[in-house]
Amino acid sequence: MPPEGALDEETRTLIYLASALAASSQACIQAMANKAKKQGIAPEKVLETVRIVRFALATKVVGDAEPVFEAMAQEKK
């Protein structure tokens, strides 16, 4: 990660971790988990990041299922 930017290093690490989780990039997940530990980021912040990703991906699945819901609703008419 480039060191410059408007975000502090901890925030950047958590965003990078969230992106790696969402993309299922195992190498990046491991690297960011290690970096978070090295930076001393509170476990509560890391867990909150994981929860945010979980909810975002759950919302994506529901959104992606719209055609399924529409097909089921048309079938009942």
Contacts in CASP RR format, 6 or more apart in sequence:
PFRMAT RR
TARGET T0000
AUTHOR 0000-0000-0000
METHOD contacts of the structure
MODEL  1
MPPEGALDEETRTLIYLASALAASSQACIQAMANKAKKQGIAPEKVLETV
RIVRFALATKVVGDAEPVFEAMAQEKK
1 12 0 8 1.000
1 13 0 8 1.000
1 16 0 8 1.000
3 9 0 8 1.000
7 15 0 8 1.000
9 39 0 8 1.000
10 39 0 8 1.000
10 41 0 8 1.000
10 45 0 8 1.000
13 32 0 8 1.000
13 35 0 8 1.000
13 36 0 8 1.000
13 39 0 8 1.000
13 41 0 8 1.000
14 36 0 8 1.000
14 41 0 8 1.000
14 45 0 8 1.000
14 46 0 8 1.000
14 49 0 8 1.000
16 28 0 8 1.000
16 32 0 8 1.000
16 35 0 8 1.000
17 29 0 8 1.000
17 32 0 8 1.000
17 33 0 8 1.000
17 36 0 8 1.000
17 46 0 8 1.000
17 49 0 8 1.000
18 49 0 8 1.000
18 52 0 8 1.000
18 53 0 8 1.000
19 28 0 8 1.000
20 28 0 8 1.000
20 29 0 8 1.000
20 31 0 8 1.000
20 32 0 8 1.000
21 29 0 8 1.000
21 49 0 8 1.000
21 50 0 8 1.000
21 53 0 8 1.000
22 53 0 8 1.000
22 56 0 8 1.000
22 57 0 8 1.000
33 46 0 8 1.000
36 46 0 8 1.000
END
